[in-house]
Amino acid sequence: MKKLLIRSFVICTVLTLAGCSNAQDISQKNQIVEEQISESDKIIIQKYKTLINNIDSTRTPESKEKLKNFLKESSKIKNQNEKDKIEMNIYMALEMYKEAYELNKRQLEEIPSQSNLFKHCELMQILEYPQNDLQNCQRRIAESIKEELNKISKDDQAYAYAEWGYLLAMYKSGHNEYKDKMEKFIKSTTDETMKFQFQSSYEMAIERSN
């Protein structure tokens, strides 16, 4: 389970997919708290699911208004985990990034997980925080991944993803010498799918640094 979560997190890092870091590594906790969700909470959660299924996926002004109005409903949810998930989804959909950042900041303090940290750095990037702050955040990601590298077998595919995630985070943290290391790593990768993922994230990182 742990290796799967590490791989999921690093793939998020590699592809920088928005929303990919939404609590991947607290899925076990979700299963535990499932029984703690009250009937009143379940009703609101179901309303949210129905709303998402019915609104225009193109995010028209009308659908955005419905999402924003639903925040009044979601505030009534007593299960904190479920409340946070819904509100984060709405904030991101409506580009309410400051609100998303404040929510994530609290989540990171309560659960200092890799996914919460990744989301933290992602939101800082969107909000255009100073370069030094962005680099410090990426340094924390690199340190977190490095700790996990010692726990994964080098024969496991997850190791390659984690190693790449570490190189990428180190480069993003301001260590320009890791550019050559990333290029060598991509060149040495034989799996074409992984190679494409690494190359894509490499190009994106280089573009953002220019």
Secondary structure, DSSP 8 states (H G I E B T S, - for coil): -HHHHHHHHHHHHHHT-TTTTSSGGGHHHHHHHGGG--HHHHHHHHHHHHHHHHS-TT--HHHHHHHHHHHHHHTT---HHHHHHHHHHHHHHTT-HHHHHHHHHHHHHH---HHHHHHHHHHHHHTT--HHHHHHHHHHHHHHHHHHHTTS-TTSHHHHHHHHHHHHHHHHTT-TTHHHHHHHHHHH---HHHHHHHHHHHHHHHHHH-
